[in-house]
Amino acid sequence: MSNFFAIKRETILTLKQGGVGVLPTDTIYGVVGSALSKKAVTRIYRLRKRNLKKPFIVLIGSMSGLKKFGVVAPLLHPPLLRGERPGGVGLWPGKVSVILPVPAKKFAYLHRGTKNIAFRLPKPAALRALLKKTGPLVAPSANIEGKPPARTIKEAKKYFGDKVDFYINGGTRASKPSTLVKIENGKAIVLRKGAAKL
């Protein structure tokens, strides 16, 4: 799996400068771009013909990545979000996307007025290492909204052709999308059943 994420420095620079591309995530292929770039996020909405009211999931490389969005999740939900602590048992790292409050207006292009964003800390160390280099990435599935997610780069290219800046081939990706949860009263409520069984 590590070879999937050993991408060139130029590709990392492309992402940091607001470019977008397709690469394998910990679940399925995603159309990725910097979550801190309004330009990149807007471009991905257009590429995927995504409902503008629906926020994207954001991948982070470590718990500290949440601080960029004003989230202090480990303090809010220590029993659940503590995946990086020695011996910790929690939702992260793993194939679970957790909805957390992000009320800041400057992130309205991400939360789309909901004042909430779903974050995921992936388990593969190589993917987390990549995210630490690129910064947080939005990573919706590689497909036009309403169409099946691309399982291969060939399928992704049928959707997007030369409209993205790069493709990273990770073979066939047939996993389910991530499990989506929200936290209420210290408990995880499943909103979408997915790759992780809770």
Secondary structure, 3 states (H helix, E strand, C coil): CHHHHCCCHHHHHHHHCCCEEEEECCCCEEEEEECCCHHHHHHHHHHHCCCCCCCCEEECCCHHHHHHHCCCHHHHCCCCCCCCCCCCCCCCCCCEEEEEECCCHHHHHHHCCCCEEEEECCCCHHHHHHHHHHCCEECCECCCCCCCCCCCHHHHHHHHCCCCCEECCCCCCCCCCCEEEEEECCEEEEEECCCCCC
